[in-house]
């Protein structure tokens, strides 16, 4: 009698366990849950990709700065330079006025004597 009760109880427990497991899996396979899971995975993949891209950009920037420093040393661009005074300013407007004083002014026709009125042709 106890054997039958034990195996009956074991069978019922196994049935309940299998039923709940199958129902959970069916709920996971509904279109809404599949779409939500796909969206979550896409967001996670985007974050991983962004982190890798940022890391790659920082690495490129570091190598670029290092190579620029190497080239600066090789070309002597990083050598100390004695400070020089800037060249004196030139005032182009004054220089051009002085240069153009001797040149004749170009001929400009007097437009006040001749006027063209479109309406006179009709």
C-alpha positions, 0 to 999 in steps of 0.5 A: 500500500505504501509503495502505491502511494509513494509512486502515485505521489511521485507521478503526480509531482513529476506531472505537475513539474513537467506541466509547469515547465512546459507552460513556462516555455510556451509563455516564453515563445509567445510573439510579444516575449520573443520580440521583447527578448530580441529587443533586449539582446539588440540593446545589449549588443549595441552597448557592447559594440559602443564600448568596443568602438570607444575603446578602439577610438581611445587606442587610435588616439593614443597611438596617433599622439605617440606617432606624432611625437615620434615624427616631431622628434625626427623632424626637429619640430619639438626643439626649443625656439627662441622667441622672436618679435612679430613682424611690424604690421603693414597697413595695406589701405594707406600703402595702396593710397600712396601708390595709387596717387599718381595713377589716373582714375578710370573713365566713368560714363555720366549716366545722368544725361541718358536714362532708359525707360522701358515704357517709352518703347511702347 
